[in-house]
Amino acid sequence: MGVLQDRVAVITGAGRGIGREHALLFAREGAKVVVNDLGGGNDGSGTDAGPAHEVVEEIIAEGGQAVANTANIATWAGAAELVAQAVEEFGRLDVVVNNAGILRDAFLAGMDEQQWDDVIAVHLKGHFAVLRHAAEHWKSRHKAGEQVRASVINTSSASGVLIANAGQANYGAAKAGIAAMTLVAAEELGRYGVRANAIAPVARTRLTLATPGMGAMFAMEVPEGEFDLFSPVNIAPVVAYLATEDCPVTGKVFAVQGGAISELSGWQGARTIETDGPWTIKDIAERLPGQV
């Protein structure tokens, strides 16, 4: 029996890359998995049911349990459909892994409204919409007297929570929002028996290979027998652990890369200037630059 035996999980963006590795490991550890993937391109364009179904076929061939879902989780109806399918197929939902994402990089002066809206929709709204419908399901079970032991693992990024990556105002804003929403979810949903955490993964995916200034690093070949620091396989174990029934961790954001897992903390007070009375602009001009 695996550490996720009979846990029911939905994993978004699970047709390729990091999400695929999550789905495969979850199934190998005994979870029943709903593999969600719209099958779009890096920029979110187009659809392709193939990736989700291919992962499901791979899981079933290994003796696991899985079903495919190709709903667009950036829409309210698509997210509701995903959660409903898990309940209909397997009787309940225990784990949400929000992983789906796209890139529409552009510098601020040239970014158009659609580039902003598309990225915010898939990342931030997509995370929220799935989480919201799952939360309703868990609240209902809790109010019916059931002991819920559920888990949410969201996907943030170093871009937005650690670094300001030029050309990614939309992506960075969405990922920072996801980190903040995770902490709020941990506070709100704990009363229903739900834990919420997030990861900021660094791995070789379609998106990182397409990121200017980073793609070449991720594309470097690893000599046979050496540890591949950027393999998406490295990300799945911590997500699987956070999804286990007895894991006590909640309200945390972890950076995950290769063999390293680091807990991240948010904005903190660094330096302070104070006055005994009302501020004047002159006072601030004289004192603030020296503090920053």
Buried (B, 14 or more C-beta within 10 A) or exposed (E): EBBBEBBBBBBBBBBBBBBBBBBBBBBBBBBBBBBBBBBBEBBBEEEBBEBBBBBBEBBEEEEBBBBBBBBBBBBEEBBBBBBBBBBEBBEBBBBBBBBBBBBBBBEEEEBEEEBBBBBBBBBBBBBBBBBBBBBEBBBEBBEEEEEBBBBBBBBBBBBBBBEEBEBBBBBBBBBBBBBBBBBEBBEEBEEBBBBBBBBBBBBBBEBBBBBEEBEEEBEEEEEEEEEBBBBBBBBBBBBBBBBBBEBEBBBBBBBBBBEEBEEBEEEEEEEEEEEEEEEEEEEEEEEEEEEE
